[in-house]
Amino acid sequence: MLNKIHSMVVENTPFILSKPLQLVPFSLKRKIIEQLLQTQFQQSLEEGDLDFLENRWLKIEVRDLQLVWFISNIDNKLIVSRAEIADVSFSGNMNDLVLIATRRQDPDTLFFQRKLLVEGDTELGLCVKNLMDSIDLDSMPKFVRIGLENLANFIQSSEHKTC
């Protein structure tokens, strides 16, 4: 019984979260995302590892949360926008993206299972994927890393309990 409830919570959490997230102004979401990106990728920006994204737009969509944002490297700063013309887009559901972020799931596997969609400039998409693969989880802000790891544990424990 508890296993079924746990699975239902994991399955329905994105739907539940999507409603309040729609009420948060985009300007606040943008500020939070930009600060996290600057913190996480400051050294990569300084070393030129994000030059491939200069004046090009990466679209990120979390489908089940109904969240979409665009990221670009403009003047050596990561900028988030609400609507741009994407050069490449990555989209997936929250649980799958959390598992990718914590390296619990391989993005290539999810791509071939059609759970992770990558559209647009394939070379740019490969650069983004390689950058994501190179992120050291320990370099993430502690509260982000711990939050993602706990969420991934919760998601995975549901997967192992279902038949």
N, C-alpha and C positions, 0 to 999 in steps of 0.2 A: 504494500500500500504506500509506504513512504517512498519507495523507488519510483512509483508512478507519479506521485506528487512532485518529487524532485525533477523528474523528466518534464513534467508539465510546466514547472517554474522556469526551467532552462529554455524550453521552447517558447514560452509566452513572454518572457522578460523583455525582449526587444519591442514587442507590440505595446507593452505597458509603458516602457521608457519613451517610446516615440511620441506619445501625446504631450507629456510635459516638456520634452526637448523642443517641440514645435513652438512652445510659448517663450523660449529663451531668445532674446533678440540676436540676430546674426552678428551684430557688432560685438557683443559679449563673447559669442562662440569664436569669432575671428581673433579677438584679443587673446583668449586662452590658447587657441591652437597655435597662433604665431609665437607666443612666449614659449610654449613647449617645443616647437620646432627650432627656434633660435637656441634654446638651451641644449637640445639634443644634437643639433648639427653645426654648432658654432665652429668647432675645429674643422669639420668637413668643408664648411664655407671658406675658412681661412686658407685651407690647403688646395682649394680649387676643385674639390671632389664633386661639387654640385654645379659646375659650370655648364654641364650638359642640359640643365634646366633653365639656363639664363634666357629670359624673355620667351619661355615656352610654358605652356600650362598643362599641369597634371590634374586631372579630375579624380577625386576620391568620392565614391558613393557607398554609403552604408544603406543598402536597400531597405531592410526591414525596420530601420530607425528613421527612414525618410530624411537622411542627412546627405547633403551634397556640398562639397567645397572644392575650390580650385587653388592650386599652389604653384607659385613660380619663384624663381630666383631673379630678383630685380635689384640691380646695384648692390649685389653681394648680400642681399637680405631676403629671407623667405617671406613671401607675401601670400596672404590668403584672401580670396575673393569669393563672392557669392555666385557670379555668373561670368564665364569667359568662354571662348571657343577652345575646347580641349585639344591638345596635340596627342595626348594619350589619356585613357581613362581606365581606372581600376574600380571594380564594383563587386561587392559581396555582402553577405549577411553578417551581422554583428558577431555571432559566435565563431564563425569561420575566420573572420578577420582578427579576432582576439587570439585564436589558436595560431594563426600565422605570425602575429606580432610576438608571441611568446615562444615561437619555434616548436610548438607542439604539433603543428601540421605543416607539411611541405606545400608551398604555393603552387608548384608544378602539378602536384597530385590534385589539388582543388581545381586548378585550371582545367585539367583533363576530365574531371568530374563535372565540369561546367558550374561549379560553385563560386569560382573566382573568374570574373570576366575581365579581359584585357582587350581594349579596342583602341585603334588608332596607330600611331607611329610605333612599330614593333621594336625598332632600335632604341627609341627613347624608353619604351616600356621595359626593355631588358636592362637599361642603365638604372632605372628606378628599382627594379627587382634586385639587381646586384648590390645597390646601395643598401636596400633593406636587409639583405642577407649579411652584409658586413657590420651591421649594428651590434655592438656589444651590449647585451641586456643590462649588464652591471653599470653601464655608462648612463642609463636612463635615470631621470630623477627618481629617487627612492619611492616616493608615494605613487608614482605612475607604475613603476616596475612591480611593486608589491600588489597594487590594485589589479594589474593585468594578470599577474601570476595567480592570485586568489580566484579571480574570475575564470581563468583557464582551468584551474583545478576543479572548480564547481561545474563547469561545462563538461570536462572530461569524465568526472565521476558519474555524471548522468549517462554519458555514452556507454560506460562500462556496465551499468546496471540494467540497461534495457535489453530485451531479448530480440 
